[in-house]
């Protein structure tokens, strides 16, 4: 019951109001008392829509700290970190391995200490020296690429950890040099967050889960910043942020991504474009330092930055968060959920129509987690010959190559499907990956076709209480790939790549890993 009410007979009220010959003042007093009494007696409601909700706008501020040529960029990183510390704002500094080593060689413990007051991330070992990660992995398969990324990038990660005294909380690729094979290696290193910008994969400008890592990536209309050239840049940036702010306020809050490079505050051109553009790879003795700004230009940039940070802080419902704090805000509850028999039935029906992520109250599940949920549910039935009361999901990677289903139509027996299910469950547990082809007797099925067929089998089992002895092979409509870009020159725009670089192989692997894709849900 949402409150209380005190009821007074309307006839009693009429009688009291109509009493003759009462002195006027006494009548006014009675009317006032009864009015007050009715106000007190008004039912108390708990309509949440009648209350003003406070939707927090979170801002993650991060810096790709990469220039190991220009000494002035060390001072810029120091000044940025100290400005933020003075304003009570903690950011995330992603450090290139060679930058960390250079700071150590130059004896810049002051810079290392200042950055260490914030979150530390990893931003590749050598950044733009050829070949960059995507170029190196562009023709490699899944496992080969994972091993190569681990071999070539782990050293820089370890150096950042040693020099800064803390394991990096996140990783982001240099430039547009993104590749999905990096994710399993990063997970093995204990990195839980992918923090960067790019066009390769994303869901509606919001954080998402991909390959088992939280991604703040392709933030689109929720990514902004103030430019560092002239005083008028600040007003323009405020107007731009205000639009994002109001839009997110009207959609129950969210995350805004703002990023810089410390070297931007002091140079006229990026250090790597001067040396490594269009695939160039000169020896170290031929490296050139970028031109620097005038003292006035540098001071203008820092003023813009300070004014902008102060403006963001002036919003009572805007909160700066680090990479570590973002992980808490978007903590994934799916692995801890128990799915009832009715939930399993609902999911089994959905996958027969479409295979994509599924949104549940407070969390979401990826196509791969759906695959695990349904397959493990049927596997549990096969062991006990009883439909389980509930099921659970676990993370698994997507398949690593494409196949065409060998049996386009026709039927298969329950015994064939049961044997395939147990075989698949063994593979899921051992490899933590969906098989690229699933054998049902002598016919291979694609993962999508297998899952749609599995959905029908579980629907029959749960609704009828017994399996259907003969099943039709169903076509799976896998639509999660829509959130992964198709290969094109546009998504690889980075001056450091060789001219016309692109990689259909990388993007094909990326689309296969759309099985792991789902939106991250903000914990309120």
C-alpha positions as CSV (number, residue, x, y, z in Angstrom):
1,X,0.0,0.0,0.0
2,X,1.5,3.3,-1.1
3,X,0.6,5.5,1.8
4,X,-2.4,6.2,3.9
5,X,-5.6,8.2,3.8
6,X,-8.1,9.3,6.4
7,X,-11.7,9.2,5.2
8,X,-14.4,11.6,6.3
9,X,-18.1,11.1,5.4
10,X,-19.2,13.7,2.8
11,X,-22.6,13.8,4.6
12,X,-20.9,14.8,7.8
13,X,-19.1,17.6,6.0
14,X,-22.3,18.9,4.5
15,X,-24.0,18.8,7.8
16,X,-21.2,20.8,9.5
17,X,-21.1,23.3,6.6
18,X,-24.8,23.9,6.7
19,X,-25.2,24.4,10.5
20,X,-27.3,27.5,11.0
21,X,-26.6,30.6,13.1
22,X,-22.9,30.0,13.7
23,X,-20.9,33.1,14.2
24,X,-19.0,34.1,11.0
25,X,-15.6,33.9,12.6
26,X,-16.3,30.5,14.0
27,X,-17.5,29.2,10.6
28,X,-14.3,30.5,9.0
29,X,-12.2,28.7,11.7
30,X,-14.0,25.5,11.0
31,X,-13.5,25.7,7.3
32,X,-9.8,26.5,7.8
33,X,-9.4,23.5,10.1
34,X,-11.2,21.1,7.7
35,X,-9.1,22.3,4.8
36,X,-5.9,21.7,6.7
37,X,-7.3,18.3,7.8
38,X,-8.0,17.3,4.2
39,X,-4.5,18.3,3.1
40,X,-3.0,16.1,5.8
41,X,-5.3,13.3,4.9
42,X,-4.3,13.4,1.2
43,X,-2.9,9.9,0.3
44,X,0.9,9.6,0.1
45,X,2.1,8.3,-3.2
46,X,5.4,6.9,-4.3
47,X,5.1,7.7,-8.0
48,X,8.7,7.7,-9.1
49,X,7.8,9.6,-12.3
50,X,6.7,12.6,-10.2
51,X,10.2,13.0,-8.8
52,X,13.1,14.7,-10.5
53,X,15.7,12.1,-11.3
54,X,19.4,13.0,-11.1
55,X,21.2,11.4,-14.1
56,X,24.9,11.7,-13.7
57,X,27.0,12.4,-16.7
58,X,30.4,10.7,-16.4
59,X,33.5,12.1,-18.2
60,X,36.5,10.0,-18.9
61,X,39.5,12.1,-19.7
62,X,42.5,10.3,-21.2
63,X,45.9,11.1,-22.7
64,X,47.9,9.2,-25.3
65,X,51.4,9.9,-23.9
66,X,53.6,8.9,-26.8
67,X,56.1,11.4,-28.1
68,X,59.6,10.2,-27.1
69,X,61.5,12.6,-29.4
70,X,60.6,16.1,-28.2
71,X,61.8,16.8,-24.7
72,X,59.2,19.6,-24.3
73,X,56.5,17.0,-24.5
74,X,57.8,15.6,-21.2
75,X,57.2,19.0,-19.6
76,X,53.7,19.2,-21.3
77,X,52.7,15.9,-19.7
78,X,54.0,17.1,-16.3
79,X,52.0,20.3,-16.6
80,X,48.8,18.6,-17.7
81,X,49.0,16.1,-14.8
82,X,49.7,18.8,-12.3
83,X,46.8,21.0,-13.5
84,X,44.4,18.1,-13.1
85,X,45.7,17.2,-9.7
86,X,45.3,20.8,-8.6
87,X,41.7,20.8,-9.8
88,X,41.0,17.5,-8.1
89,X,40.5,15.6,-11.4
90,X,42.0,12.2,-12.0
91,X,42.6,11.2,-15.6
92,X,44.0,8.2,-17.4
93,X,47.4,8.4,-19.1
94,X,48.2,5.7,-21.7
95,X,51.9,5.4,-22.0
96,X,53.9,4.1,-24.9
97,X,56.7,1.7,-23.8
98,X,59.4,3.7,-25.5
99,X,58.1,6.9,-23.9
100,X,58.4,5.3,-20.4
101,X,61.9,4.1,-21.2
102,X,62.8,7.6,-22.4
103,X,61.4,9.3,-19.3
104,X,63.6,6.9,-17.2
105,X,66.7,7.6,-19.3
106,X,66.2,11.4,-19.1
107,X,65.8,11.1,-15.3
108,X,62.3,12.6,-15.4
109,X,61.1,11.1,-12.1
110,X,59.0,14.2,-11.6
111,X,56.9,13.4,-14.7
112,X,56.6,9.7,-13.8
113,X,55.5,10.7,-10.2
114,X,52.9,13.2,-11.5
115,X,51.4,10.8,-14.0
116,X,51.3,8.1,-11.4
117,X,48.8,10.1,-9.4
118,X,46.4,9.3,-12.1
119,X,45.5,5.9,-13.8
120,X,48.1,4.4,-16.1
121,X,47.3,2.6,-19.3
122,X,49.4,1.1,-22.1
123,X,49.6,2.6,-25.6
124,X,51.8,0.1,-27.5
125,X,55.5,-0.5,-27.4
126,X,56.9,1.7,-30.2
127,X,53.7,3.4,-31.5
128,X,54.5,4.5,-35.0
129,X,57.8,2.7,-35.8
130,X,57.0,0.4,-38.7
131,X,55.3,-2.0,-38.7
132,X,52.6,-0.9,-36.3
133,X,50.3,-3.6,-34.8
134,X,47.6,-3.7,-37.5
135,X,50.2,-3.7,-40.3
136,X,52.0,-6.6,-38.6
137,X,48.8,-8.6,-38.0
138,X,47.1,-7.7,-41.3
139,X,47.6,-11.1,-43.0
140,X,47.7,-13.3,-39.9
141,X,45.0,-15.6,-38.7
142,X,43.5,-15.6,-35.2
143,X,45.9,-17.7,-33.1
144,X,49.0,-16.6,-35.0
145,X,48.0,-12.9,-34.6
146,X,47.4,-13.4,-30.9
147,X,50.8,-14.9,-30.4
148,X,52.5,-12.2,-32.5
149,X,50.8,-9.4,-30.6
150,X,51.9,-11.0,-27.3
151,X,55.5,-11.4,-28.6
152,X,55.9,-7.9,-29.9
153,X,53.9,-5.8,-27.4
154,X,54.3,-7.6,-24.1
155,X,57.8,-6.1,-23.5
156,X,56.5,-2.5,-23.6
157,X,53.7,-3.4,-21.3
158,X,56.1,-4.8,-18.8
159,X,58.3,-1.8,-19.0
160,X,55.5,0.6,-18.3
161,X,54.5,-1.5,-15.3
162,X,58.1,-1.6,-14.0
163,X,58.8,2.2,-14.5
164,X,55.4,3.4,-13.2
165,X,55.1,0.7,-10.5
166,X,51.6,-0.3,-11.4
167,X,50.0,-2.7,-14.0
168,X,48.3,-0.6,-16.8
169,X,44.5,-0.7,-16.4
170,X,43.8,-0.3,-20.1
171,X,45.1,-0.4,-23.7
172,X,44.5,1.6,-26.8
173,X,46.1,1.2,-30.2
174,X,48.4,3.7,-31.9
175,X,46.5,5.8,-34.4
176,X,44.0,3.5,-36.3
177,X,46.2,0.5,-35.9
178,X,43.5,-1.7,-34.4
179,X,43.2,-5.5,-34.6
180,X,40.9,-8.0,-32.8
181,X,43.8,-10.4,-32.2
182,X,45.1,-8.0,-29.6
183,X,42.2,-8.8,-27.2
184,X,43.1,-12.3,-26.1
185,X,46.7,-11.3,-25.4
186,X,45.5,-8.3,-23.4
187,X,43.2,-10.4,-21.4
188,X,46.1,-12.8,-20.6
189,X,48.1,-9.8,-19.3
190,X,45.2,-8.9,-17.0
191,X,44.1,-5.8,-18.9
192,X,40.3,-5.4,-18.5
193,X,39.6,-2.2,-20.5
194,X,40.1,-1.1,-24.1
195,X,40.2,2.7,-24.2
196,X,40.6,4.5,-27.5
197,X,38.8,5.9,-30.6
198,X,38.3,4.3,-34.0
199,X,35.7,3.3,-36.5
200,X,36.2,-0.4,-36.5
201,X,33.5,-1.6,-34.0
202,X,31.0,0.1,-31.7
203,X,27.4,0.3,-30.5
204,X,25.6,3.6,-30.7
205,X,28.3,5.8,-29.2
206,X,28.2,4.0,-25.8
207,X,30.6,1.6,-24.0
208,X,30.3,-2.0,-25.0
209,X,31.7,-5.5,-24.4
210,X,33.8,-7.1,-27.1
211,X,36.1,-10.1,-26.9
212,X,35.5,-10.2,-23.2
213,X,36.8,-6.6,-22.5
214,X,34.9,-3.4,-21.7
215,X,35.4,-1.0,-24.6
216,X,35.2,2.8,-24.6
217,X,35.6,3.1,-28.3
218,X,33.8,4.6,-31.3
219,X,32.0,7.0,-28.9
220,X,30.8,9.0,-31.9
221,X,28.6,11.9,-30.8
222,X,29.6,11.3,-27.1
223,X,33.2,12.2,-27.8
224,X,34.3,15.8,-27.6
225,X,37.1,18.3,-26.5
226,X,38.2,21.9,-26.5
227,X,40.7,22.9,-29.2
228,X,43.9,24.6,-28.1
229,X,44.4,27.3,-30.6
230,X,42.4,30.4,-29.7
231,X,40.3,31.8,-26.8
232,X,37.0,31.4,-28.8
233,X,37.6,27.6,-28.9
234,X,36.4,27.5,-25.3
235,X,32.9,28.8,-26.0
236,X,32.6,26.5,-29.0
237,X,33.5,23.5,-26.8
238,X,31.1,24.5,-24.1
239,X,28.2,24.7,-26.6
240,X,29.2,21.3,-28.0
241,X,29.4,19.7,-24.5
242,X,26.1,21.3,-23.5
243,X,24.3,19.5,-26.4
244,X,25.8,16.1,-25.3
245,X,25.0,16.9,-21.7
246,X,21.3,17.6,-22.4
247,X,20.9,14.6,-24.6
248,X,22.4,12.2,-22.1
249,X,20.4,13.8,-19.3
250,X,17.3,13.0,-21.2
251,X,18.4,9.4,-21.6
252,X,19.2,8.6,-18.0
253,X,22.9,9.6,-18.0
254,X,25.9,8.1,-19.7
255,X,29.6,8.5,-20.5
256,X,31.5,11.3,-22.4
257,X,35.0,10.6,-23.8
258,X,37.5,13.4,-24.0
259,X,41.1,12.8,-25.1
260,X,44.4,14.6,-25.9
261,X,48.0,14.0,-26.5
262,X,50.3,15.9,-24.1
263,X,52.5,16.7,-27.0
264,X,49.7,18.6,-28.7
265,X,50.2,21.4,-26.2
266,X,53.7,22.2,-27.4
267,X,54.2,21.0,-31.0
268,X,53.0,22.3,-34.3
269,X,53.0,18.8,-35.9
270,X,52.9,15.3,-34.6
271,X,56.3,13.8,-33.9
272,X,55.5,10.6,-35.8
273,X,54.1,12.3,-39.0
274,X,57.5,14.0,-39.3
275,X,59.3,10.7,-39.4
276,X,57.0,7.7,-40.2
277,X,54.3,9.0,-42.5
278,X,53.2,6.8,-45.5
279,X,55.0,3.7,-44.2
280,X,58.5,5.4,-43.9
281,X,60.9,3.8,-41.4
282,X,64.1,5.9,-41.1
283,X,66.8,4.8,-38.7
284,X,66.9,6.5,-35.3
285,X,69.9,8.7,-36.2
286,X,67.7,10.3,-38.9
287,X,64.7,11.0,-36.8
288,X,63.6,14.7,-36.8
289,X,62.0,16.6,-33.9
290,X,58.7,18.3,-34.7
291,X,58.5,22.1,-34.7
292,X,57.2,23.6,-31.5
293,X,54.7,26.3,-30.9
294,X,55.5,29.8,-29.6
295,X,55.4,30.5,-25.9
296,X,52.1,32.5,-26.5
297,X,50.5,29.6,-28.4
298,X,51.5,27.2,-25.7
299,X,50.0,29.3,-22.9
300,X,46.8,29.8,-24.9
301,X,46.4,26.1,-25.2
302,X,46.9,25.5,-21.5
303,X,44.4,28.3,-20.6
304,X,41.8,26.8,-22.9
305,X,42.3,23.4,-21.2
306,X,42.1,24.8,-17.7
307,X,39.0,26.9,-18.5
308,X,37.3,23.9,-20.1
309,X,38.0,21.6,-17.1
310,X,36.7,24.2,-14.7
311,X,33.6,24.6,-16.8
312,X,33.0,20.8,-16.8
313,X,33.5,20.8,-13.0
314,X,30.9,23.5,-12.6
315,X,28.1,21.0,-13.4
316,X,27.0,19.4,-10.1
317,X,25.9,16.3,-12.0
318,X,29.1,15.8,-14.1
319,X,31.7,13.5,-12.6
320,X,35.2,12.7,-13.9
321,X,36.1,9.1,-13.8
322,X,39.2,7.1,-14.5
323,X,39.6,3.9,-16.5
324,X,39.4,1.9,-13.2
325,X,36.2,3.7,-12.2
326,X,34.6,3.1,-15.6
327,X,35.0,-0.6,-15.0
328,X,33.0,-0.4,-11.8
329,X,30.3,1.8,-13.5
330,X,29.8,-0.8,-16.3
331,X,30.4,-3.9,-14.3
332,X,29.0,-6.9,-16.2
333,X,26.4,-8.9,-14.2
334,X,25.5,-11.4,-16.9
335,X,27.9,-14.2,-15.7
336,X,26.3,-14.1,-12.2
337,X,22.7,-14.4,-13.4
338,X,20.6,-17.5,-13.2
339,X,18.2,-17.9,-16.2
340,X,15.0,-19.6,-15.3
341,X,13.5,-22.3,-17.5
342,X,11.1,-19.6,-18.8
343,X,14.1,-17.3,-19.6
344,X,15.8,-20.2,-21.5
345,X,12.6,-20.8,-23.5
346,X,12.4,-17.1,-24.4
347,X,16.0,-17.1,-25.6
348,X,15.5,-20.3,-27.5
349,X,12.6,-18.7,-29.4
350,X,14.5,-15.5,-30.1
351,X,17.6,-17.2,-31.7
352,X,15.3,-18.9,-34.2
353,X,14.4,-15.5,-35.6
354,X,17.6,-13.5,-35.1
355,X,21.0,-14.0,-33.5
356,X,22.2,-10.8,-31.8
357,X,22.9,-9.5,-28.3
358,X,19.9,-9.6,-26.0
359,X,19.0,-6.9,-23.5
360,X,17.7,-7.9,-20.1
361,X,16.8,-5.7,-17.1
362,X,20.2,-4.4,-15.8
363,X,22.4,-6.4,-18.1
364,X,22.8,-7.8,-21.6
365,X,24.2,-11.0,-23.1
366,X,26.2,-11.4,-26.3
367,X,25.4,-14.0,-29.0
368,X,28.3,-16.1,-27.7
369,X,26.9,-16.1,-24.2
370,X,23.5,-17.0,-25.6
371,X,25.2,-19.9,-27.5
372,X,26.8,-21.1,-24.2
373,X,23.5,-20.7,-22.3
374,X,21.5,-22.8,-24.6
375,X,24.1,-25.4,-25.4
376,X,25.0,-26.0,-21.7
377,X,21.3,-26.2,-20.9
378,X,20.7,-29.0,-23.3
379,X,24.0,-30.7,-22.3
380,X,22.7,-30.7,-18.7
381,X,19.4,-32.2,-19.8
382,X,21.3,-35.0,-21.6
383,X,23.2,-35.9,-18.5
384,X,20.1,-36.2,-16.2
385,X,17.3,-36.6,-18.7
386,X,15.5,-33.8,-16.8
387,X,15.1,-30.2,-18.0
388,X,17.1,-28.0,-15.5
389,X,15.3,-25.4,-13.5
390,X,17.8,-22.8,-14.6
391,X,20.9,-22.2,-16.7
392,X,23.8,-19.8,-16.8
393,X,26.1,-18.2,-19.4
394,X,29.8,-17.8,-19.7
395,X,32.0,-15.8,-22.0
396,X,33.3,-17.5,-25.1
397,X,35.1,-16.1,-28.2
398,X,33.5,-16.3,-31.6
399,X,34.6,-18.7,-34.3
400,X,37.8,-17.9,-36.2
401,X,36.7,-18.8,-39.8
402,X,33.6,-19.0,-41.9
403,X,32.0,-22.1,-43.3
404,X,28.9,-22.9,-45.2
405,X,26.5,-25.4,-43.7
406,X,26.9,-28.7,-45.5
407,X,23.3,-29.6,-45.0
408,X,21.3,-26.7,-46.4
409,X,17.9,-28.3,-45.7
410,X,16.5,-31.6,-44.5
411,X,16.3,-33.2,-41.1
412,X,18.5,-34.6,-38.4
413,X,17.8,-37.0,-35.6
414,X,17.6,-36.2,-31.9
415,X,20.5,-38.5,-31.3
416,X,22.7,-36.7,-33.8
417,X,21.9,-33.3,-32.2
418,X,22.5,-34.7,-28.7
419,X,25.9,-36.0,-29.7
420,X,26.8,-32.7,-31.4
421,X,25.7,-30.8,-28.3
422,X,28.0,-32.7,-25.9
423,X,30.9,-32.4,-28.3
424,X,30.3,-28.6,-28.6
425,X,30.1,-28.3,-24.8
426,X,33.5,-30.0,-24.4
427,X,35.0,-27.6,-27.0
428,X,33.5,-24.6,-25.2
429,X,34.9,-25.6,-21.9
430,X,38.3,-26.5,-23.2
431,X,38.9,-23.7,-25.8
432,X,36.5,-21.0,-24.5
433,X,35.6,-20.5,-28.1
434,X,32.7,-21.3,-30.4
435,X,33.8,-24.0,-32.9
436,X,34.0,-22.7,-36.5
437,X,32.1,-25.7,-37.7
438,X,29.8,-28.1,-35.8
439,X,29.5,-31.6,-37.0
440,X,26.1,-33.2,-36.8
441,X,26.8,-36.7,-38.0
442,X,28.7,-36.3,-41.3
443,X,27.4,-32.8,-42.0
444,X,29.0,-29.6,-40.7
445,X,26.8,-26.8,-39.5
446,X,27.8,-23.1,-39.2
447,X,27.5,-21.8,-35.6
448,X,24.5,-19.7,-36.5
449,X,22.6,-22.5,-38.2
450,X,23.5,-24.8,-35.3
451,X,22.2,-22.3,-32.7
452,X,18.9,-21.7,-34.5
453,X,18.4,-25.5,-34.8
454,X,19.3,-25.8,-31.1
455,X,16.8,-23.2,-30.2
456,X,14.0,-25.2,-31.8
457,X,15.1,-28.3,-30.0
458,X,15.1,-26.6,-26.6
459,X,11.7,-25.0,-27.3
460,X,10.2,-28.4,-28.0
461,X,11.9,-29.9,-24.9
462,X,10.7,-27.2,-22.5
463,X,7.2,-26.8,-23.9
464,X,6.4,-30.5,-24.5
465,X,8.5,-32.0,-21.7
466,X,10.2,-34.4,-24.1
467,X,12.6,-34.1,-27.1
468,X,11.4,-34.1,-30.7
469,X,12.9,-37.1,-32.3
470,X,13.4,-35.5,-35.8
471,X,14.4,-31.8,-36.3
472,X,14.7,-29.6,-39.3
473,X,18.0,-27.8,-39.9
474,X,17.3,-24.1,-39.5
475,X,19.0,-21.1,-41.0
476,X,20.5,-18.8,-38.4
477,X,20.1,-15.1,-39.0
478,X,23.2,-13.7,-37.5
479,X,22.8,-9.9,-37.4
480,X,25.4,-8.8,-34.8
481,X,27.9,-8.1,-37.5
482,X,26.1,-4.8,-38.3
483,X,28.1,-3.2,-35.4
484,X,31.4,-4.1,-37.0
485,X,32.7,-2.0,-40.0
486,X,33.3,-3.6,-43.4
487,X,36.8,-3.2,-44.6
488,X,37.4,0.1,-46.4
489,X,40.1,2.7,-46.8
490,X,38.0,5.0,-44.6
491,X,38.4,3.1,-41.3
492,X,42.2,2.9,-41.7
493,X,42.9,6.6,-42.1
494,X,46.1,7.2,-40.3
495,X,49.1,9.0,-42.0
496,X,51.5,6.4,-40.6
497,X,50.1,3.5,-42.6
498,X,51.5,2.8,-46.1
499,X,49.4,4.5,-48.8
500,X,46.1,2.7,-49.4
501,X,46.6,0.3,-46.5
502,X,43.5,-1.7,-45.5
503,X,43.0,-5.2,-44.2
504,X,40.0,-7.4,-45.2
505,X,41.5,-10.2,-43.2
506,X,41.5,-8.2,-39.9
507,X,37.9,-7.0,-40.5
508,X,36.7,-10.5,-41.3
509,X,38.1,-11.7,-38.0
510,X,36.5,-8.7,-36.3
511,X,33.1,-9.6,-37.7
512,X,33.5,-13.2,-36.6
513,X,34.1,-11.9,-33.1
514,X,30.8,-10.0,-33.2
515,X,29.6,-13.1,-31.3
516,X,31.2,-11.5,-28.3
517,X,29.5,-8.1,-28.8
518,X,27.0,-6.5,-26.4
519,X,26.2,-3.0,-25.0
520,X,27.6,-2.3,-21.5
521,X,24.9,-1.3,-19.0
522,X,25.5,1.6,-16.7
523,X,25.1,0.6,-13.0
524,X,22.9,3.2,-11.3
